[in-house]
Amino acid sequence: MKIFIYKFGDDDWIAAANLDDAKACFAEITDPLEDDDIELVSDVKMDRLKFFENNEPVRTFREELQRMISAGETFPQFFAMIER
């Protein structure tokens, strides 16, 4: 099964097999968003966006997703968020 990253609004990313699963995961935590506030993260952005740990960039989104898949994590789940 292929897993995708969906961006919700400006601050949250969900890892899921499809948009419906991503929406359901997001709705468990917060109010749902309109579809025009959700985007599939492109291949270019998967290699450009950085996953941070302890305020330090450690991997690209693609590398982090692969790490999660290899570790046997289950999806859908929150992938990342911007802390403000």
NORPE-V624429 format. One record per pair of residues at least 4 apart in sequence whose C-alpha atoms are under 8 Angstrom apart, sorted by the first residue. I is the first residue (numbers start at 1). J is the second residue. D is the distance in Angstrom with one decimal. If there is no record, write none. Layout:
BEGIN
I & J & D
I & J & D
END
This chain:
BEGIN
1 & 17 & 7.0
2 & 17 & 6.0
3 & 15 & 6.4
3 & 16 & 5.3
3 & 17 & 4.5
3 & 18 & 7.5
3 & 75 & 7.9
4 & 15 & 5.6
4 & 16 & 5.5
4 & 17 & 5.8
4 & 18 & 7.0
4 & 40 & 7.3
4 & 41 & 7.5
5 & 13 & 6.4
5 & 14 & 5.6
5 & 15 & 4.6
5 & 16 & 6.5
5 & 40 & 6.1
5 & 41 & 5.6
5 & 79 & 7.6
6 & 13 & 5.5
6 & 14 & 5.3
6 & 15 & 6.5
6 & 16 & 7.6
6 & 19 & 7.5
6 & 22 & 7.0
6 & 38 & 6.7
6 & 39 & 5.5
6 & 40 & 4.5
6 & 41 & 5.6
7 & 11 & 7.7
7 & 12 & 5.9
7 & 13 & 4.4
7 & 14 & 6.6
7 & 38 & 5.5
7 & 39 & 5.2
7 & 40 & 6.3
7 & 41 & 6.5
8 & 12 & 5.2
8 & 13 & 5.9
8 & 14 & 7.6
8 & 33 & 7.3
8 & 37 & 6.1
8 & 38 & 4.7
8 & 39 & 6.8
9 & 33 & 7.5
9 & 37 & 5.1
9 & 38 & 6.2
11 & 81 & 5.3
11 & 82 & 4.9
11 & 83 & 7.8
12 & 78 & 7.7
12 & 79 & 7.8
12 & 80 & 5.9
12 & 81 & 4.4
12 & 82 & 6.6
13 & 78 & 6.2
13 & 79 & 5.3
13 & 80 & 5.1
13 & 81 & 6.1
14 & 22 & 5.9
14 & 25 & 7.6
14 & 26 & 7.2
14 & 76 & 7.0
14 & 77 & 5.8
14 & 78 & 4.5
14 & 79 & 4.9
14 & 80 & 7.0
15 & 22 & 6.8
15 & 65 & 7.9
15 & 75 & 6.5
15 & 76 & 5.5
15 & 77 & 5.5
15 & 78 & 6.2
15 & 79 & 5.5
16 & 21 & 6.0
16 & 22 & 5.3
16 & 75 & 5.5
16 & 76 & 4.2
16 & 77 & 6.7
17 & 21 & 6.7
17 & 22 & 7.6
17 & 75 & 7.2
17 & 76 & 7.0
18 & 22 & 6.4
19 & 23 & 6.1
20 & 24 & 6.2
21 & 25 & 6.2
21 & 76 & 6.2
22 & 26 & 6.2
22 & 76 & 6.1
22 & 77 & 7.7
23 & 27 & 6.0
23 & 32 & 7.2
24 & 28 & 6.4
25 & 29 & 7.2
25 & 76 & 6.3
25 & 77 & 6.4
25 & 78 & 7.5
26 & 30 & 6.3
26 & 31 & 7.8
26 & 32 & 6.8
26 & 78 & 7.6
27 & 31 & 5.7
27 & 32 & 5.1
33 & 37 & 6.2
33 & 38 & 7.4
34 & 38 & 7.2
41 & 45 & 6.1
41 & 46 & 6.5
42 & 46 & 6.2
43 & 47 & 6.6
44 & 48 & 6.3
45 & 49 & 5.6
45 & 61 & 8.0
46 & 60 & 6.7
46 & 61 & 5.0
46 & 62 & 5.0
47 & 60 & 5.6
47 & 61 & 6.4
47 & 62 & 5.9
48 & 60 & 6.5
48 & 61 & 7.6
49 & 60 & 5.7
49 & 61 & 5.7
50 & 57 & 5.7
50 & 58 & 7.1
50 & 59 & 5.7
50 & 60 & 4.4
50 & 61 & 5.7
51 & 57 & 5.7
51 & 58 & 6.0
51 & 59 & 5.3
51 & 60 & 5.6
51 & 61 & 5.7
51 & 64 & 6.8
51 & 80 & 7.4
52 & 56 & 5.1
52 & 57 & 4.3
52 & 58 & 5.6
52 & 59 & 7.2
53 & 57 & 6.5
53 & 58 & 6.5
59 & 63 & 5.7
59 & 64 & 6.0
60 & 64 & 6.2
61 & 65 & 6.1
62 & 66 & 6.2
63 & 67 & 6.1
64 & 68 & 6.2
65 & 69 & 6.2
66 & 70 & 6.0
67 & 71 & 6.1
68 & 72 & 6.5
68 & 73 & 5.6
69 & 73 & 5.8
69 & 74 & 7.9
END
